[in-house]
Amino acid sequence: MHMRILDTAESLLRRHGLDKLNVVDVARAMNMSHGNVYRHFSSKAALRAAVIHRWLHRVSSQTNAIAIQDQPADERLVEWLKTLAVIKQRKVVEDAELLSAAAKIVQETPEVLDNHAMQLTTQLEYILAAGLADKTLPGVKDPQATVLAILNATTRYHHPDMVVHGGPPAVQMEGLNGVISLIMRGLKG
């Protein structure tokens, strides 16, 4: 039931926007009482946060699949960075309504974004530690500081506000490839 409620809420959010998403409309769309929805989500804010948390979790699940692959860490790092950029470009183009809602919801519930950022950071730390172990990234001296530097260097290619104004996807990917080349030269020692 929990997932059906989230599916319905996400669908309504895409169709009608954040201002029209409330517990009563979700219940009505599911032909149930709003009390049933409240059994799963304590408030409209909790429902909205859950929708965006799940939406962001889909991103981190895709990048995590790359982080845990059984291939050299340097290759995983490049694939991870490119995949994150492509996912965010797609979200900007194909899921603008949810992206707009997410921007508002993370202001109200910053822990949703904090959780997402922590998942991505943990994945990068894992890749960098693997790169030290398999010797494909010997330039990593401090994994946590390196993760921060990588994310700062690539933000313009994965932060939705910057992606939306970054030009055509092909141009953005060309720029990202240049930044990745610099990063990899530094990390390869």
N, C-alpha and C positions, 0 to 999 in steps of 0.2 A: 504494500500500500504506500509506503514511504516513497519509493521510487516512482510510482504512478503519479503521486502528488507533485513530485519534482518535475516529471515529464510534462504534466499539464501546466504547471506554473511557468516552465521555460517556454512552452509553446505560446501561452498567453502573453508572456513578456515580449517575445519576438513579434507577435501580431499587433499588440496594443501599446507596448511601451511600459516603462516602470511605473508611471503615475497611475496606470489603470490596473496594476497587479495588486490584488488583495485577496485575503483568505476567502471572502464570500464569493468572488468571481471564480476562484479555483474550485471551490466546493460545487458551485452551480454547474461548471463545465464538466464535473465528474458525477453529477446527479447524486450528490450526497449533502449532508448537513455540514455547515462550517465547523461544527463541534468536532466532527471526524478529522478535519484538517488540523484543528487546534490540538488534537491528541498527539500529533506528530511534530507540530511546530508551535511553539509557545506564543508567537506573534507574527504579524506581517513582516516585521524586520528580520525575524529568524528565518522565515520562509525565503525571503529575498536573498539573504546571506547564503543560505543553503544552495540556492540555484546557482549563484555565482561561484561558490566554493566548488561545486561539482563541475562547472564549466571550466574553471581554472585547473582543476585536477585532471581533466582530460589532456590539457597541455603538458602538465608535469608527468603524466603517465607515458605519453609519447616520448618525451625526452629521457625519462628513466629507462625505457626499453633500450635506448641507445647507450646510456651510461653503463648498463650491466652486461652489454654484449661481450662475447668472447672474441675480441679482436684487439690489436695493439691500441694502447690508450691514446696515442697521438691521432690515430684515425678516428677514434670515438670522439675526441674533442672537436675535431673539425666537423664531423657529421652532426654532433650535438648542437654546435653553434649555428650551423646552416639550417638545421631542422627547426630550431627555436625561431629563427627569423622567418622562415617560410610559414610556420604556424601563425605567427603574429600578423604577417601580411595577409594571410587568408582571413583571419578574424576581422581585420580592418575592412576588407572588401566584402566578405560574405556574411558577416555576423555583426554588422554595425549597431543594430538595436541592442543586442546583448552587451556589446562592448561599451556603449553609452551607459547602459544600466550599471555595468560593473564599475565604471568610474565613479558613479554616484554612491553605490553601495559600499565600496571600499573606504569612502570618506566617513560613512556612518559606522562601518564595522571594519576598522583597519586590520584586525587580526586575520581576516580572510586573505588580504594581500600579503601580510607578513608570513602566513603559513605557506603561501605559494612561493614567495621569495626564498624561504628557508628550504623548501623542497628542491628548488633549482640550485641553490648554493650547495646543498648536500650532495647533489648529483655531480656537480663540477668538482667538489673536493674529492669525491670518490674516483673520478677519472684522473685527476692530477696525482693522487696517491698511487693509482695503478701505473701511471706514467713513470713515477719514480721507481716502482718495483720492477717494471719491465724494461726500464732504461730508455724508453722512447721519449721521455720528457725530463731529461736530466737537469734542465735549467730551473726547475721548480725548487725554490729554496724554502718558501713558507707557503704551503697550500692555501691557507685562509687568505693571506694577503694577495696571492696570485689570483684566486677566485674573484676577489673584489676588483682587482685590476682588469681582469678579463671582462667582467660584467660592465665595468665603467667604459671600457674601450669599445664595447659592442652595443651599448644601450640604444644608440640611435637606430639600430637594426631590429630591436625586439621590443622597445617600449612603444605601446600603441600610439601615444600622442606624437611621437617622432616619426613612426612608420607612416602615419596618415599624411604627413607633410613631406615625406622623404623622396617623393617622385615615383616613377614606375618601378615595379618589382625588379625588373632586370637591372636597372641602374643601381638600386639598393643592394642587390646581390653582388654586383661588381664591386661596389664599395666595401661590402663585408668581406669579400674574398681578399681584398688588399689588406684589411685590418687583420684577418686571420693569418695571412702570410707573415706579417710583422710579429704577431703573437707567437706563431710557431717557430720563427727564427730565434726569438728570445728564449723559448722553452726548450728548444732542442740543444741549447748550450753552445 
